[in-house]
Amino acid sequence: MFPENCLRHESFNKKLDEIKNGASNSAIKATVIEALSGLGFDRWVFGSESRKSLFGPATLASGQTWKWLLVYMGKGYFHIDPVIKHCRETQQPLFWDASQASLAADQKTKEFWKDVLQNGFLSGLSIPLRSPGGLNGIISIVSDRPLIVTKDDFEQNFHGIRLIGESMHIGVEKLMQR
């Protein structure tokens, strides 16, 4: 675990450099897993626009979120995802609670949030990212607990999560340029 003020801690900064300069997606992912675990988070998804991919956004995720990504891609949620929409339109982070979000949504979006809940994601913090090369990205930390329980942890670790996300965005973009 990183110390309370991890942003100034040498090992945390070393992890950020390793993420930015990762030799492969798997190397970046392994370092991100260590860094986010050091902040107390083990469930996350990162996505980045890709100018070269025929398969859509570049995506990295912790092991627990792959089942969700298969549902997400299979049902075409990328086009209706309110979290993605938010992160494309603003630089503001989004704290979300899936059980509350489904109350005010249209039918397709209600189905989206229902699937989010069925995959064990009750709440999350999603942070919009912009790479130096101009690509949009997002890092989402997800939890199986409601937002009323998780929000303090999300807020206390926000800057560390953002730095990890920005480093990941830089590292993945470097890989895509090779």
N, C-alpha and C positions, 0 to 999 in steps of 0.2 A: 504494500500500500504506500502511495506517495504521502509525504507529510502534508499537513493542513495547507500550507502555502506552497503548493506544488509548482506553481508557475515560475518560481525562482529556483526550484530545485534542479540541480545539475542532471540527475538521471531522467527527469521529465523532459528537459530540453534535449537531451541526447535522444530520447525516444522520438521527439518531434523531427529531429534531423534524420533519423533512420526511416521514418515514414516518408518524408519528402524525397529521400534518395533511394527508396526501395528498388531492388533489382527486378522485382516481379510483383504481380498482384498478391501472390501467396506470402511473399516477404512483408509487404505492406500490411496485409491482413493480420499476420502473426504479431507484428509490433503494435498494431492498433488494439488487438485483443489484450495484450499486456498493459498498454497505456490506459485503456478504458476500465479494465479490471482494477487497476491501481486507484481509480476514482470511485470504484464500487459499482460499475455497470458492466453487465455481460450480455445484454441483448441490444443489438443495434443494426441499423441498415444505413448504407451510404450509397448514393446514386449520383452520377455525373453525366451531363450531356456528352455525347461523343460524336465528333464530326466524321469519324472513319468507320464506325461500327455499322454493320448491316442489321444488327440485332437490337438496336435501341441503346438505352443508356448503359454506361459502364456501372456495374453494381458490385459492391462487396458487402458481406453481411456476416454476423456471428452465426454459428451453427443453428441456434434455436429459431432463426428467422427464415431459413430456406423454404420450409413448408409454406409459409405465408407468401413468399415471393413466387412460388409456383402457382398458387391460387390467384395472386395479383396479376401475373402475366397472362394466365389462362383466361381470366375474365375481362381482360382489357381495362383494368382499373386505372392505368396510367392516364387515360384520357378524362377521367372524372374525379380523380383523387383530390379532395379539398385541401389536403396538406401540401401536395405538389403545387396546386394552384396558388395557395397562399405564399409559398416560398419562391415562386416565380414572380409574383407581383410586389413583394416587399422584402426588405432586409430584416424585418422584425422576426424574432423567434416565435414559435407557436407552441404553447403548452396545451395539450389536448387530452380530453377524457372521452373515450369512445362511447361510453354509455350515455353521456350527455349530448354528444354530437349528433347522435341518431335522432334526437327528438325533433329537430327543426329542419331536417333534410328532406329532399325529394326522394322518390322511391328508389331510384338507382343508387343514390348516395346512402340511403338507409341500408340497402343491401351491402354496400361497401363496408359501412361501419359494423354491420352484423358479422361479416366475415372477419373483420379486424378483431372483434370480441371473441369469435369462435376460435381464433388462432392464439388466444391468450394475451392479447394486448389491450389492457384496460386504459393505460395512459401513456403519454409520451411527451418528449421535447423534440421538436424538429427545428433545425437551424438552417436557414438559407445560406448558401456559400457561393461566392463568385471567385473564379480563379484569375490569376494574372493574365491568362490567355483569353478571358472573357466567357468561359463556359459556366453555366449554372450548375449548381449541385446542391445536395442536401445531406445532412446527417440527422438521423432520428434515433434517439435513445428510447427504448420501449420498456414497459413494465407490466407485470400481471397484477399490479395494485392500482387502486383508483388515484386520480390526480391529487385529491386532498391529502393523501399519504405521501406521494412522491414529489410534489412540487418543491418542497424545501430542499431536498437532495439535488433536484435538477437546477434550482437557482444557485445553490452553493457551489456547484461544480460547472456552472455555465461557461465560464471563461476557459477552463481546461478542455471542456468538450468542444468548444468552438475552435480552439487552437489545434486540437487533434483533427477535427473535420477539415480545417483549412490546410493542414499539412497533408492529409490524405488526398485532398483535391489537387494539390500541387504534385504530389507523387504520382497519382493516377494519370494526370495530364502529361507528365513527362514520359510515362510509359506509352501513352497513346501517340506521342510524337515520334517515337522510335521507328 
